[in-house]
Amino acid sequence: MRILCFGDSNMYGFDPRGFLGDRYGAGDRWVDLVAAGTGWELINAGVNGRVIPRNPYALRLLRECEPVDIFLVMLGTNDLLQGASAWETADRMEAFLSPLLPHCKQILLVCPPPMKRGAWVPTDELVAESIRLGEEYRHIAEKLGVSFVDTRCWNAALAFDGVHLTEDGNHTFARHLMEVIP
């Protein structure tokens, strides 16, 4: 099975303890852990700072990707960090996924792990919006008829910044994801 994983720094494997985009090693990034644990080919298209694409060029690039069995998308954290509400973020996700439906065998929408208070997350309101995002994404997935994974109850450990998975958090995330990928 080939899975294109499209996301942000938590998909990329960003290590917030380093500088200039440092990554955890392959043995501590959830994308690589899932690939090793299943034998599937996972294409890591995670990019630090990525928000939900809102322009036709980004959609065209995705449509031209090699055929994959599953298009896994996990985005929204950076949209929230830039001031969007959970509802606005879900609305952006719906607008992003809708034109892709005819081009993908299967779409798997993964809600990012909820944030916690930390160096990048200064308010309880931001934490609450990140928790609310799971329910908003569930509605979008049902409306579009795509698969959905809610990570809110996985308790994947986050780093001091309140956003990025720790090494242990990546292992927890990978273990749970392997149990639910359709």
ABEGO torsion letter per residue (X at the ends): XBBBBBBBAAAAGBBAABBGGBBBBAAABAAAAAAAAAGBBBBBABBBGBBBBABAAAAAAAAABBBBABBBBBBGAAAAAAGBBAAAAAAAAAAAAAAAAAABABBBBBBBBBBBBBAABABAAAAAAAAAAAAAAAAAAAAAGBBBBBAAAAGBBBBAAGABBBAAAAAAAAAAAAAABX
